[in-house]
Amino acid sequence: MEKKGGLPFRKMLGYSIGAMGDYTAYGFIFSFLSFFLTTVAGVSPKVSGMIISVAIVWDAITDPICGMCMDMLRTKNGKRRSLIGASIIPLGASIVLLFLHVDFAPVLKNLYYCLIVLVFWTSYTIWNIPYYSLGAVITQDDGERTKIAGMRQVTGFIGTFCANSLSAFIVGKLVAKGMETDTAYLYAAIVIAAIVMITVGIMWRSTKGMEPIEPAHSGEKFSAKDVVRQSIEVMRIKPYLIVIGAALFTNVYMSLFNSSVLYYTTFCLGMSEVKASVLFTVQTIASIALVPFLTRAALPFDKKYVYVACMSFSGLAMIAAKLIGINSLSAAVVYMVLVSIGPAAYWMFIFNFLYDVIDADEIQSGKRKDGIIMSYYSFLLKLGGAVASLVLGLLLDHSGFLPDAAVQSEQALSTISSLFTILPGIFMLAAGLVVLFTPLTRKKMESLQAEKEQLISK
């Protein structure tokens, strides 16, 4: 493990660039898959929501299994990096195949997209859990972790730009030049898959030698009982329950909001994909611009309170937007800036909250369980996405939304508006307020670290 204060800048940057691939893959799927399935591939909103939800539930179930397997895995190149390397090709391939418009019978078409989305989320788990777990072992210095969080935030939001703005721009331009919409989406998916594979590959190579190689276990084998036992153990950690509760609420927000952006801009504002890309770009720029302010604010103030303030502000802004209304591009731009504050704080601090939980548990239990701890964070994150995707499809279907209609009913437009504003706003507000109850403040962590150092010195 790296010593305190001993991690070079280039190593921090090499690790952080992986967030670009992570945000690109995650953002592209959540922002465009539902819209693509319903308006291009010919899948009904209800079935589309079910496909996405089933796949995310499957992935959520495999998260703790992956986390525990990672905790037990021992390889000469490091257990985390070995899994990351194995995920690169299937992750990229599944992104492309998800945006391939297949001309199958309805049942076979639904099965095809369900199968490929299962492959995507499984590959994503094998990449995502080891990547963020790696951040817990390359340094234990809180200052370095904050710097890495800031760098990871910037590269991550560049990934968000690629996932949302770049892909929407590509689709809009290609369609404007006469290309079929389904082919335009396929080309965008190929570009996105290339970005994901290249950035994850760069991160994998850059972190060579950074992961501590752990000694082999003596006779320990994987078993279902161990999964249950360790799951019960981590679910007894109160600060952990608070963090994963925040993750659950946040991903409900993100899934509802990100999936509804194109619906809102297309049907409520009458904008093309190219103009919609402006909003995604504004969101990315605002998020990156907030990084230095959040980094500085976390130094004099506890990161817990900075996080709560930012999430609560954006949540209230989203709720107010439903009452005020967003009827123009300029109003939508202002709205996106205000909404960006909360997620910027979330991605800035959430993994440091998790690292605090991992460190505190190791000090108290004597065993490091970063794999299983990170996996249940991922589990709740994706469970929130599954619930939101199902709700999105059901609400659109119930509202009378017609994928092939250029003009929607008042009920459908009202539902889309709620999915873009008040509904995700409520969950963002909840995700912020719940963290007020965590006992792992900066002073508490400093006290635990001092206690650990005293035990080591004895």
N, C-alpha and C positions, 0 to 999 in steps of 0.2 A: 504494500500500500504506500502511496506517496506520503512523504512527510509534510508537516504543516509548512506552508509557504514555499514549497519546493517544486511547484508545477509550472514549467515554462509557458509563455504565452502561446507559442506555436502548438503546444500540446493541447491547451485549452481550445484553441481554434479548430484543431484537427478533430477533437471530439465533438465540438459544438456544431460543426457543419452537417452532422448526421440529422440534426433537427430539421434541416431544409428538406431532406428526403421524407422524413416522418410527416411533417405538416403538409407536404405536397400530396403524398398518397392519401392521407386521411381527409384532407380538405376537398380534394377532387371527388372522392367517392361520396362524401356527405353532401357536397354542394350540387352535384350534377347527376348522380346515378338515378335518383327518384324521378327527376325531370326527364332524363333520357328514356327511362323505361316506360313512362306514361305517355309522353308526347312524341317519341320517335320509334321505340321498339314495339309499341302497340300493346303494352301490358296495362291492365286496369289499375287505377290508383289503389284499390283495396288489395289486389294481389301483389302489387309492387311493394306496398308497406309490409305485407306478410313475408315476402321474400327477404327483404332487408332485415326485418326483425328476427326471423328464424336464423338467418346467418349470424347475426350479432349475438343472439342467445347461444348458439353453438360455440362461437368464439369465446364468449364469456365463460362458458363451462370449461373450455380447454385452458383458460388462463391459469387457474391454480395448479393444474397438472403440469403445464409448461414451467411455471415458477418453481415448483418443487423439483422437477427433473433438472432444472438449471442449478438449483442449490446442491443437488447430489452429483451432477456431472463433473468430471475431472478430465481435462485434456492438456496437452503440452503447450497449446497456444492460448489457454484460458477458456473457461467454460462459456463466458458471455460472448466473446468474439467468435467462437466456433459456431454458435447458433446464429449469430448475425450473418456470418459468411454464407451459411446454408439457406438463408431466407431470400437472398437478393434476386435470384432468377425467378422463382415462383411468384414473388411479389410483383415484379415488373410484368411478367407474362399475364397474370390474372387481371391486371388493370386494363391491358389491351383487349383481352377476351371479353371483359364485361361490357365494353362499348362497341362490340361487334354486333351489328344488327342481323340476327339470324332469321331466316324465313322458314320457320318450323310451324307445325300445328300448335295451337295455343297451349296444350298441356306440355308438349315437349319443349316449347319455348320457355315456359315457366320453370321447368326442371333444369334447363340449360343455365339460365341466369342464377337459379338457386345454387346449383353445383359450383359455378365459377365464383360466386360471391363467398361461398364456404371456403374455397381455396384461398381467396384473397385474405379473408380475415384470419385464417389459420397462419398464413405466411406473415401477416402483419404482427400477430402475437409473437411468433418466433423471433421477429426482429425487434419489436417495441419493448418487450419486457427486459431482455438483456441489455438493450441500449441504455435505458434510463437507470437500470440497476448498476451499470458500469459507472455512472456518474457518482454513485455512493462510495465507490472504492478507490477512485483515482485521486481523491483528496478528502480529508476530513476538516480542512480549514474552512470556517464559515465565510471568511472574506473571499477565498478562492471560489467557493461554491456560488457566492453571489455574482462574482465576475463571470463565471461560466454560465450562470442563469441568464445574465444580460446578453452574452454573446450567443447563447443558444436561442434566446428570444429573437434577436435580430435575424439570424439565419433561418429560424423557424418562420418568421413572418415573410421573409423572402420566398420561402416555400409556399406560404399562403397566397402570396401574389401569383406564383406560378400556377397553383391549383385553381384559383378563382379568376383573377384578371387575365392572365396570359391565355388560359384555356378558353375563356369566354370570347376574348379578342380573336383567337384563331378560328373558332367556330363561326363567329359573326362575319369575319372577312372572307372566309372560304365560301360561306353560303351566299354572300353578296356577289361573289365572282361566278356564281352559277353552280357550285358544287352541291350535291344532295346533302341534306342535313345529317343523315346517318353516317355518310362518309366523312364529313367534316368533324363529327364527334370522334370517329375512329382515329383520324389524323391527330387530333388533340390528345387523345389517350396515348398514342405512340410517343408523342413529345413528353407527356407527363411521366410515362413509364421510364423513358430514357433519363430524365432528370432524377427520378427516384433511385434508379440503379447506380447512376454515376456518383451521386452524393453519398449514398450509403457505402458504396465501394471505397470512396476517398476516406470516409470516416473509419472504415474497417482497417484500411492500410495505415492510416495516420496513428491509430491507437496501438499499434504493435509494440509490445513490451510494457504497456501502461497497466495492464491488468495483472494483479498478483496471482501467481499460480499456487493454488491450494493443494495441500497434501491429499493423497487418496484416502478414501474411507476404508475402515477395516471391517469388511463384511456387511456393510450397510447396503440394503437393496430397496428399490422402490416398491411401495405397496399402497393399496387403497386405504389401509388403516392409517398409514403415515399422513396421507393427504388429509383425512378427516381430523386426525389428532392435531396437526399443525394448523389446520384451518380454525379449529376451536381455540387454539392458543392465541393466534393473532387477533381473532375476533373478541378477545377479552381485553385488548389494549384500547382503552378509552380514546386517547388522542388519535389512534388509527381509525376508529369508527367515525370520528368527526371529519377527518380528511377524506375518507372514501364517501362519506355522505355528501360532502361538498362536491366531490367528483361526479357523483350520481346526478345531482341537481344541475351541475354545469353542463354535462353532456346532453341532458334533456333540452336545456337552453340552446346549446350549439346545434343540435340536430334539427330542432324546430326552426331556428333562425336561419341557419345556412341553407337548409333545404327549401325554405320559403322565399329566399331572395329573388331567384329567377321567376318564380310564380308571381311575386308582387310586381317586379319591374315589367314583366311581360303583359300581365293582364290588368293590373291596377294603374300602372303609369304608362303603358303602351310603348315601352322602350325595347330596342333591339338588344341582342347579346353584346354588341360593341359598346353601347351606352351603359349597359349593366356592368361591364368591365370597369367603368369609371368608378362605380361605387366600391367594387372590390379593391381597386387601387387605392382609393381614399382610405379605406379601412386598413390596408397594409401600411401605408405611409404614416397614418396616425399611430398605429401600434408600435412601429419602429421608433418614431419620434418620442414616444412615452418611455422607452427603455432607460435612458440616462436619468430621467426624473424619478422613476421608480427605484433605480439603483441607489441614487442619492438619498431618497426618502427612507429607504430601508436601513440606512446607517444610523441616523439619530433616533429614529422611531423603530419600534419592533415591527418586523415584516407582517406580523399578524394583523396589526391595526391598519397598515397601509392597504393590505389586501381587502379587508372588510369595507373600508371606506370606498375604494374604487369599485368593487362589485356592487355595493349598495347603490352608489350613484348611478351606474349604468342601468341597473335593474329598475330604479325609479324612473329614469328617463324613458325607458321602453314602455313602461306602463302609462306614462303621461302621453306618449306619442299616439297611443290608441285614441285618447280623448281629443287631442289637438288635431291629429290627421297629418298625413304626409302626402301631399298632392302634386309635388313638383320634383325635378331633379335636384334643385338647390336645397330643398328641404330634406331630401333623402341623403344628400352629402353631409349636412349638419348632423342628421340622425346617426349616420354611420360613424362619424367622429366621436359622438357622445357614447355610443354603444361600445366602441373600441377600448375605452378606458378599463372596463371590468375584465374582459378577457386578457388584456395585456398584463394586468396584475396577476390573474390566475396562472398563466403560463410562466410568469416570472418567478412566482413563489411556490407553486404547488409541489414541485419536486423537492425543494428545500424543506417543506413541511414533512414530506415522506422520509427524507434523509434524517431529519430529526427523530422521527418515530423509530427508524431502523437503528440509529445510534443509541437512543434511550433504551430500547429493548435489549440491545446487545449488552449494554452496561448492567442492566438489571437481571438478565437471564444467562449471560455468558455465552450466548450463541447468536451468530449473525444469520438472520433469516430474510435477507433482502429480496430473494427470488419470490418467495411466497407472499411477502408484504407488497411488492410491486405488482404481483399478479392479481391480487384482489382489488387493488386500485384500478387496474385495467379492466377487471371484471365489472365493477360498478360503473366505470366510465362507459363501457359498451352496453351494459344493461340499460343505462339511461338512454343511449342511442337507439336501442331496440324498441323500448317503450315509445319514444318520441316518433320513430319511423312508422310504427303501427298506428299511433294516434293521428299522425299526419295523413296517412292514407285513408283512414276511416273518416276523419273529418272532411277531407276533400270529397270523398265519395258521398257522404251524407249531405253535403252542401249542394250537390247537383253539379259539381265541376265536370266539364266536358273537355277532354284533352284536345279534341279536334276543332273546338269552337274558338273563333277569334274573340268573340264577346261572351263574357260569362254573366250569369245571373247575379242579382244583388246579394243573394245569400252566399254564393260562392265567393264573391269579392270581399264580403265582410269576413268570411272565414279565413281567407288568405291574409287579410289585414291583421286579424288577431294572431295568426301564426307568425307574422312578421314583427309584432309589437308586444302586446300585453302578455300572451301566454309564455313566450320565452323570458320576458321580463320578470315574471313572478318567480320562475326557477332560478334566474340569476340572483335575484335579491335573497332567496333562501340559501343559495350556495355561499353568499357572502356572510350572512348573519350567523350561520351555524359554526363558523370558525371562531367566533367570539368565545366559544366554550372550551377551546383547547387549552390545556394547562402548560403546554410546551412553549413557553416564552423564551426569549433570549437569555434572561437571567437563569431560568430553570436549566437550560442546556449547558450554560457555562458552569453551573453548579455540578451537574452530572459529569461533565468532562473533568472537572477538578477532582471529583470523587474517584473517577477511573484512573487518573494519573497518580493519585495517592496509593491506590491499590497496587498499581504496577511498580511503584517505587519501593513498596514493601517486599 
